[in-house]
Amino acid sequence: MLAAGVSGAGAVAQAELLRAAHRARLAGLYRPAAAAVAVVTRLRAARSGAPDHRLADLVAGLRELLDLTTALSTGSGPVAELRGTARQAYGEEGGLRLYGLFTEPVLTATHAGVVSWAVDAGGRLSTVAEVMPHGDAAAAAPQAVGAGNRTVRLGEAPLSHREFSRAGLAVQGATRSAAGRLGAGASVRAVRAAGVAWTAEPVAALWAEPAAAQVARALAAESLPYEGRPAGSDLLFLDVTLLGPAPAGPGGAPRLLARCEGGADGADGADGGLVVGLCTGHEHPGLAFRANLALLATTPGLRLRVIGRLERSDRPELRLLAIGTPPEPSTAPEAPGLPSLAVPADRADRVNLGLERLQTADLRTTDLQTATATDAVPGFPVGLPSEAPYGPPVHVLGRRVEQAVTTGRHALAPSAATAAADGSLLRAAGLVTAAELLDALRAAADDRRRDVFGRVVPDDHDAFAGSWLAAACYTEELAAALCAAAWAGEPAMDRHRGEV
């Protein structure tokens, strides 16, 4: 499949991989089997042009599958962790006092629904899901939005997921998996209880952790099996001040710049604080993410308490999931005329951005109604940070890795001049290993034996897959290191020093 690329991996190649996944599941290799099915699902989304397709997800799926099978074949990792489990195990938790945090829509090529997040008295995150298969892509988004109004399947508490994101539950006989998913067994009893504001304990403790530490936790969790990752390990909890719209990201996705309070002093910000790019939580136009982000971009100076998912990049980026009212500043009071969040009281000062649409009335503005991000506003930075490309040219190797997935191994045979230019660019930046991996990948892609008549002799593509996996893993590790350095506030042009 990797050798053929998306364009050449049709029904036959997909059926072969699904057959291999079935045999792996019968042999007790549950994690590789699930990874193989995920690759086929993402491949079909790529070939059909599904709205939720992301090339990065397909590359990550192939890398994980090849990495798992290589580790199992060579015995280079813990076998139990590599094999995975057939079902998640739930442990007894006894009584739990849960405080609703937010609800996000779930939308994939095969399933749609919502996941609600909650915090217990000890500060641990848990999830309750309402996700069902769908057979019609056109109806998937409405199904996800409608699932927010369904009753939470936890005991007999009569509240919906939207309500749970602002309320609480007192649970008896609770069960919870290692990943934080709450069980809904017959012995579970739950009654509705009061929720708390994001500025009150135990919820407020989530925002007390420094941003760099939260990023390190999220990056460390990515190396764990999906079913074993602690709930919310990839979420960031930040207090930000909106700066204004930024140039669109990959694929024309809208972006919004914000200054992170409590970030590294002087790190790319006009008056201190880390500048973070806020992206949509999901690209599907049927969800409310895009419209809400566009409306937020009209209110520079707005202070928010936000929850988002880390987007790994060589500059700080976050996929925005929910917003709320921040605590009052402990130092100087806010400048008069700055906008503020003014959602109705029944929303408990928070908004689930994927399920609920912000209205103009929810953003109280006065003097900034016609302001832009570059206007001279008291207490607001003048001018946005430069969006010009910077940092090491990691994309040179990353694009070739993605190109192989898209069009197959035959696409990695450019002219000698192009290959020399790529190698020179990487070596000039100090990325000697990246240059060597790219050379090895191209050599493996072009190493095709021929018979006496000059016809290509089919091979098993092992050498090419090994070279691609080495390049993909290197790109993954370097991207994680650059992301951590960016959130730590290191100067843009020096981020890759020490990582090379």
Residue pairs with C-beta under 8 A, 6 or more apart in sequence:
1 9
1 13
1 14
1 16
1 17
1 39
1 43
1 62
2 62
2 66
2 404
2 405
2 408
2 409
2 461
2 464
2 465
2 468
3 408
3 409
3 461
3 464
3 465
4 13
4 408
5 404
5 405
5 406
5 407
5 408
5 409
5 411
6 43
6 46
6 47
6 58
6 405
6 406
6 407
7 406
7 407
7 408
8 408
9 43
9 47
14 40
14 43
14 44
17 36
17 39
17 40
18 36
18 37
18 40
20 36
21 32
21 33
21 34
21 36
21 37
21 40
22 33
24 30
24 32
24 33
24 36
25 33
28 83
29 72
29 83
29 84
30 83
30 84
30 85
30 86
31 68
31 82
31 83
31 84
31 225
32 65
32 68
32 69
32 72
32 82
32 83
32 84
34 84
35 61
35 64
35 65
35 68
36 65
38 61
38 65
39 58
39 61
39 62
39 65
41 108
41 109
41 110
42 53
42 57
42 58
42 61
42 109
43 58
44 50
44 109
45 52
45 53
45 109
46 53
46 55
46 58
50 109
50 137
51 137
51 283
51 284
51 285
52 107
52 108
52 109
52 282
52 283
52 284
53 109
54 283
55 402
55 405
55 406
56 402
58 405
59 401
59 402
59 405
59 472
60 476
62 405
62 472
63 469
63 472
63 473
63 476
66 465
66 468
66 469
66 472
67 469
67 473
68 82
70 76
70 466
70 469
71 77
71 82
72 79
72 82
72 83
81 225
81 228
84 225
84 227
85 227
88 177
88 178
88 179
88 181
88 227
89 177
89 178
90 175
90 176
90 177
90 181
90 183
90 185
91 175
91 176
91 177
91 178
92 173
92 174
92 175
93 174
93 175
93 176
94 172
94 173
94 174
95 170
95 171
95 172
95 174
96 120
96 121
96 126
96 169
96 170
96 171
96 174
96 176
97 120
97 121
97 168
97 169
97 170
97 171
97 193
98 118
98 119
98 120
98 126
98 168
98 169
98 170
98 171
98 193
99 118
99 119
99 120
99 168
99 195
99 196
99 202
99 203
100 116
100 117
100 118
100 163
100 164
100 165
100 166
100 167
100 168
100 169
100 195
101 116
101 117
101 118
101 119
101 125
101 165
101 198
101 203
101 307
101 322
102 116
102 117
102 165
102 307
102 321
102 322
102 350
102 352
103 114
103 115
103 116
103 117
103 148
103 161
103 162
103 164
103 165
103 352
103 355
104 114
104 115
104 117
104 281
104 321
104 322
104 352
104 354
104 355
105 112
105 113
105 114
105 141
105 144
105 145
105 147
105 148
105 282
105 287
105 354
105 355
106 112
106 113
106 114
106 115
106 129
106 131
106 144
107 140
107 141
107 144
107 282
107 284
107 287
109 137
110 133
110 134
111 131
111 132
111 133
111 134
112 131
112 132
112 134
112 140
112 141
112 143
112 144
112 147
113 129
113 130
113 131
113 132
113 143
113 144
113 147
114 129
114 130
114 131
114 144
114 147
114 148
114 150
114 161
114 355
115 127
115 128
115 129
115 130
115 131
116 127
116 128
116 129
116 130
116 152
116 161
116 164
116 165
117 125
117 126
117 127
117 165
117 231
117 232
117 235
118 125
118 126
118 127
118 128
118 164
118 168
118 169
118 182
119 125
119 126
119 202
119 203
119 206
120 126
120 202
121 202
122 202
123 202
123 205
123 206
124 180
124 231
125 180
125 230
125 231
125 232
125 235
126 176
126 180
126 181
126 182
126 231
127 180
127 181
127 182
127 231
128 152
128 153
128 154
128 161
128 164
128 181
128 182
128 184
129 181
130 147
130 150
130 152
130 153
130 161
131 147
132 143
132 147
134 140
134 143
140 284
140 286
141 284
141 285
141 286
141 287
142 286
144 286
144 287
144 354
145 286
145 287
145 288
145 355
147 161
148 160
148 161
148 162
148 352
148 355
149 160
149 161
149 162
150 160
150 161
151 157
151 158
151 159
151 160
152 159
152 160
152 161
152 164
152 169
153 184
154 169
154 171
154 182
154 184
154 188
154 190
155 169
155 171
155 184
155 188
155 189
155 190
155 191
156 189
156 190
157 169
157 190
157 191
157 192
158 192
159 167
159 169
159 192
162 352
162 355
162 356
165 322
165 350
165 352
166 195
166 347
166 348
166 350
167 192
167 193
167 194
167 195
168 192
168 193
168 194
168 195
168 196
169 190
169 191
169 192
169 193
170 190
170 191
170 192
170 193
171 182
171 188
171 189
171 190
172 188
172 189
172 190
173 185
173 187
173 188
173 189
174 182
174 183
174 188
175 182
175 183
175 185
175 188
176 182
176 183
177 183
177 227
178 227
178 228
178 230
179 226
179 227
179 228
179 229
179 230
179 231
180 230
180 231
180 232
181 231
195 348
196 202
196 203
197 203
197 324
197 325
197 348
197 349
198 204
198 207
198 305
198 324
198 325
198 349
198 350
199 305
199 325
199 326
199 327
204 327
206 237
207 237
207 238
207 239
207 305
209 217
209 237
210 262
211 236
211 238
211 260
211 262
211 263
211 274
211 487
212 264
212 484
212 487
212 488
212 489
214 236
214 237
214 238
215 236
215 310
215 483
215 484
215 487
216 484
217 233
218 233
218 234
218 235
218 236
218 310
219 310
219 312
219 480
219 483
219 484
220 233
221 229
221 230
221 233
221 234
222 234
222 480
224 233
234 309
234 310
235 307
235 308
235 309
235 310
235 321
236 307
236 308
236 309
236 310
236 318
237 305
237 306
237 307
238 260
238 261
238 262
238 276
238 305
238 306
238 308
238 318
239 260
239 261
239 262
239 303
239 304
239 305
239 306
239 326
239 327
240 258
240 259
240 260
240 261
240 276
240 278
240 303
240 304
240 306
241 258
241 259
241 261
241 273
241 301
241 302
241 303
241 304
241 380
242 256
242 257
242 258
242 296
242 297
242 299
242 300
242 301
242 302
242 303
242 304
243 256
243 257
243 258
243 259
243 275
243 300
243 373
243 381
243 384
244 256
244 257
244 297
244 300
244 372
244 373
244 374
244 384
245 254
245 255
245 256
245 257
245 297
245 373
246 255
246 256
246 257
246 277
246 384
246 387
247 255
247 387
248 254
248 255
249 255
249 277
249 279
251 283
253 279
253 280
253 283
254 279
254 280
254 290
254 293
254 294
254 297
255 277
255 278
255 279
255 317
256 277
256 278
256 279
256 293
256 296
256 297
256 320
257 275
257 276
257 277
257 278
257 373
257 384
257 385
258 275
258 276
258 277
258 278
258 304
258 306
259 269
259 270
259 273
259 274
259 275
259 276
259 381
260 273
260 274
260 275
260 276
260 316
261 273
261 303
262 273
263 269
263 273
263 274
263 276
263 487
263 489
264 273
264 274
264 488
264 489
265 272
265 273
265 489
266 272
266 489
267 273
267 274
267 275
267 489
267 490
268 274
268 275
268 385
268 489
268 492
269 275
269 381
269 385
270 381
270 382
270 383
270 385
271 381
274 316
274 487
274 489
275 316
275 385
276 316
276 317
276 318
277 311
277 313
277 315
277 316
277 317
277 318
278 293
278 296
278 306
278 308
278 317
278 318
278 320
279 293
279 311
279 317
279 318
279 319
279 320
280 289
280 290
280 293
280 319
280 320
281 287
281 289
281 308
281 309
281 319
281 320
281 321
281 353
281 354
282 289
282 319
282 354
283 289
283 290
287 354
287 355
288 353
288 354
288 355
288 356
288 357
288 358
289 320
289 353
289 354
291 357
291 358
292 351
292 353
292 357
292 358
293 320
293 353
295 358
295 360
295 363
296 302
296 323
296 358
296 363
298 363
299 339
299 363
299 365
299 368
300 368
300 371
300 372
300 373
300 375
300 377
300 380
301 335
301 338
301 339
301 368
301 371
301 377
301 379
301 380
302 338
302 339
302 340
302 341
302 363
303 326
303 329
303 334
303 338
303 340
304 323
304 324
304 325
304 326
304 341
305 323
305 324
305 325
305 326
305 327
306 318
306 320
306 322
306 323
306 324
307 321
307 322
307 323
308 318
308 319
308 320
308 321
309 318
309 319
309 321
310 317
310 318
310 319
310 483
311 317
311 318
311 319
312 479
312 480
312 483
313 479
313 483
313 486
314 391
314 392
314 394
314 479
314 482
314 483
314 486
314 495
315 391
315 486
315 492
316 486
316 487
320 353
321 352
321 353
321 354
322 350
322 351
322 352
322 353
323 341
323 350
323 351
323 353
324 341
324 349
324 350
324 351
325 340
325 341
325 349
325 350
332 379
334 379
335 377
335 378
335 379
335 380
336 367
336 378
337 366
337 367
337 368
337 377
337 378
338 367
338 368
338 377
338 379
338 380
339 363
339 364
339 365
339 366
339 368
340 363
340 364
341 349
341 351
341 362
341 363
341 364
342 361
342 362
342 363
342 364
343 349
343 350
343 351
343 362
344 362
347 356
351 358
351 362
367 377
368 375
368 377
371 377
373 384
374 382
374 383
374 384
375 382
376 382
390 492
390 493
391 482
391 492
391 493
391 495
391 496
392 429
392 430
392 431
392 482
392 495
392 496
392 500
393 425
393 426
393 429
393 431
394 431
394 434
394 475
394 478
394 479
394 482
394 496
396 422
396 425
396 426
396 434
396 438
397 426
397 431
397 434
397 437
397 438
397 471
397 474
397 475
398 475
398 479
400 412
400 422
400 438
400 441
400 442
400 471
401 441
401 468
401 471
401 472
401 475
403 411
403 412
404 411
404 412
404 441
404 445
404 468
409 444
409 445
409 461
409 464
410 445
412 441
412 442
412 445
412 446
413 442
413 445
413 446
414 442
419 439
419 442
422 435
422 438
423 435
423 438
423 439
426 432
426 434
426 435
426 438
427 435
429 496
429 500
430 496
430 497
430 500
431 478
431 496
431 500
432 500
433 474
433 500
434 474
434 475
434 478
437 467
437 470
437 471
437 474
438 471
440 467
440 470
440 471
441 464
441 467
441 468
441 470
441 471
443 467
444 463
444 464
444 466
444 467
444 468
445 464
445 467
447 463
447 464
448 456
448 457
448 459
449 456
449 457
449 459
450 456
450 457
451 457
478 496
478 499
481 499
482 495
482 496
482 499
485 495
485 496
485 499
486 495
